[in-house]
Amino acid sequence: MAVVNTTSAPGVWGAVWQGVTRSTSGFLGLCLVLGVLAFSFVGPLLIDTRNPTDVTAIWGPITSEHWLGTNHEGKDTFVQLVLGGREPIWVGVVAALITVAIAVVLGGVAGYVRGRVDHLLLQLTDITMTIPFIVLMLVIASFYRTASPLVVSFIIGLVTWPYLMRSIRAQVLTLKEREFVEAARLQDLGTARILFVEVLPNMAGYIFVNFIIAVTNAIYAVVGMYLLGLLPSTADNWGLMIQQAWNNNAFLLPQAAPFLIAPMVMIMLFQIGLVTMTRSLEQALNPRLRDR
């Protein structure tokens, strides 16, 4: 008698968990990401967020009271570091959601419908790819000096979707020729249901990996814009800390090193965690790399 395998295949989140735990580097990457998220979002709840200016403690050294010393205004560097992670991470996640949403919808429609719709969407993609991001931010910064993080994430998302859109389109072109899509067409389920219920869910792993990559790119973008002075200095931010350190010549003062190095270390740790976690996820969710 044949033995029936009753073990069900893991869902998307089960596959994600298996992906980040199947290798040591992937699990360490997940731990780094969770650690930075806890530091940035739970940390402010555990410390005194009041960080007054103290002109008598400008560029103060590391002490038991000031774990990372003080900055050019006499403010505690560690408190600024804890408060400075929420905005770039929040902007990165929202921008990535916008990027992935636009890319998935337009890429899916272009790849499945084809014809004139595909041509128009590819033209829109080409036009968007020609927009110089830095010049666009310079123009926006000159008119809106108080741009909110939501506006910044919206702008980043609107100009970074074309490359992922083309990848999604290529994936849909392959999937639309599969047997399950033909069966759905024979049942006359409708274009929208076939695309968003039958085709795109089969790309969930690929989309999730690209979402993490989009978060990484968006965080680099927002930190770089703060460093270049394109965004307003309205809140604590890792990118703003680096800009202030540069403007106040912190690199020339040994006691100011923590104020310059600490935000860069936090950004690097978060990016390293995302990259290593993404590599493990890609190996687990991509059938062509799963057995390597």
N, C-alpha and C positions, 0 to 999 in steps of 0.2 A: 504494500500500500504506500502510495506517495505521501511524503511528509509535506504538509502545508505550512509555509512560513507565515506566521501570524504577526511577525514584527513589522510594525508600520514604519514607513520612511519618516524621518524627522522633518518637521516643518521648517520654515525659513529661519525662525529664531533658534530652533534646535540645531540647524546647520551652522548658523553663526556661532553658537556656543561651541560646537565641535571644532569649528575652524580656528577659534582663538585659543582653544585648549589642546589642540593636537600637537603643538610645538612649543618649546620653551620660550622662544622669542615672541611668539604671538601672545602667550599668556603674560609675559613680562610687559609687552606693549599695552595690553589691556589694563594691567595694574598701574602702569604709568598714567594712562589716560584717566582712569578712575581717581587716582591720587591727585592729579592736577585739578580735576573737576571738584573733588571734595575740598581741596585747598581754596579754590576760588569761590565756590558757592556755599559751602558749609562753614568755611573759615570765618567769614564776616560775622556769623552768628555766635562765634565762640570768643571773640576778642572785643575790646573797646574800640569802636571805629572812629571815635573822636581823635583827630590828629591835628592838634593846634600848632600854629607856627611859633617857634622859639628862636628868636634872633641870637640868643646867647649860646645856642648849640648847633650852629651852622657847620655842616660837614663833620659832625661828631663821630668819634670812633665807635667800634662795636663794644657794647657793655651789656651787663645783665638786664638793664632797663631797655636798651635799644639793641635788639639782637643783630641787626644789620646796620647799625649806625643811624645817622640822620642825613638829610639832603641839604640842598642849598638854602632852603627856607627853615631849616631846623625841625622839619617834620620827620617822624619815625619812618624809616625805609621799609621795615617789615610790614607795618600797617598798610602802607601804600601798595606793597607787593600783593598782599592778600586782597585788597580792594580792586586791584588793577586787572584781574583776570576775567571778571564777569563780562565786561563789554566786548573785548575781542573774541571771546569764545561765543558769546551770544550772537554777535554780528556774523561770525563765521558760520554758525549753524543755520541761521535764518537765510543768509545769502546762498548757502549750499542747497537749502530746501527750494528756494526760488529757481536756482540754476537747474536742479534735477527735475523739478516740476515742468518747467518750460521745455527742457530737452526731451523729456519722456513723451509729453503730449505731442509736440511738433515732430519729433523724430518718429514716433509711432504712426502718426497720421501720414507723414510723408512716405514712410516705407511701406505702409499697407495700402494706401489709396493709389499712390503713384500718379502718373499722368500730369495734368496741368497743376494740380495741387502740390505735387512733389516739386515741380519746377519752381513754383512761386515761393515755396518754403526754403528751397535751396538758395534762391536769390536773396531772400531775407537773411539767411545765414551768412552769405557772402558780404552783405552790406554791414551786418553787425560786427563781423570779424575785422572790418576796416576801421572801426571806431577806435581811435587812440585813447586808451583808458586814462593815462596820466593827464592828457590834455583835457579830457572830459571832466576829471576831478578838479583840475585847476579852474575851469570855467564855473563849475558848481560852487567851489569854495569861495570864489570871488563874489558871488551873489548871495550865498547862504552860509554865513559864518557860524550859524548855530544849527547845522544839520544834525538831526537826531541819529542815534545808532540804527534805528529802523530804516531811515532814508538811506543811510550809507549801505546797509545790507541789501536794500532794494536795488540800488544802483549797481553794486557788484554783481548781483544775480542777473540783472538785465544785460550785462555785457560779457558774461563768461559762459553762457550756455551753448554757443554754436558748436564747439568742438565735441561736446558730449552728445549733442543732437545728431551729428553725423554718425557717431558710433552707434547710437540707438537705432538710427535708420538702417544701418548696415545689418544689425542684429535682427531687426524685424523683417528685412528682406529675406533672410535665411529661414526664420521661423514660419513665415507665412506659407511656405511650401511644404510644411510638415503635414502628416496624415491627420492629426487632431484638428488642424485648422480647416482642412478640406471637409472633414466630418461636420464641423460647425457650419460651414457654408451650405452643405447639403441640407442641414436642418433649418436654414434660413434664420439664423439667430440675430442677424443684423450686424452692420459694420462696427458700431460702437461696442457692442457686447463681445464680439469676437476679438477686437483689439485689446480692450481693457480688462476682459475677464479671462480670455483664453491665451492671448499672445504675451502681453506684458508681464503677467505673473510668473511666466517661465523665465523671465529675465531679472527676477527679484534680487538674486545674488549679485549679478553684474551691476545693477542699479545701486545696490547698497554699497558696494565697494567704491563706485564712482562718487557716491555721496560723501564718503569719508575723504576721498581725494579732494573733492570740492571744498570741504570744510578746511582742509589744510591750506589750499590755495587762497581762500578767502581771508583766513587769519593772517597769512603773509601780506596780503594786499592791504588790510586795514592797519596793520602795524607799520607797514611801509609808508602809508599815507600820513599817519601821525608823525613818523620820523621826518617826513618832508614838509611838515607843517600845513598839510592840506585839510586837516580836520580841526575843529575848534577844541581848545583846551578847557573843556567844561567838566570833566570827571577824571577820576583816577583810571589810568590805563597803562599797560605795559609799554605800548608804543610811545605814549606820551612821556613816560619815565625815561626812555632811551633818548628821546628828543631833548628833554630838559637837561639830561646829563651831558649831552653833546654841546648844547648851547651855553652851559655853565662850565665848560672845560673840565668835566669830572675826570676825563682820562689823564689829566696832568697831575691829579692829586691822589696819592695812595689811599688816603682815608675815605675817598669818594668812590673807590672801586666797587663796593657792594651795591651802590645805587645804580651803577652802570651794568654790572655783571648779572645781578639777581634777575631782572626781567628777561634778559637774554637767555639765561639758564632755564627759566620757566617755559619760555616759548620753545626752546630746543627740546626740553623733556616732553612737552605735549606733542610736538611734531614727530619726534622719534617714536613715541608710543603709538601715534596714529599710523605711521608708516609701517612699523613692524606688525601691528595688528592687521593692517590692510593686506600685507603680503601673505600672512597666514590665512586670512579670509579668502583671498583670491585663489590660493592653492586648494582650499576646501570646497569652494563654490563653483570653480571652473572645472568641468569634467575632464578637459584636456590636461589639466595640471594636477588633478587629484591624486593620481597614482605615482607621481614623480617623487 
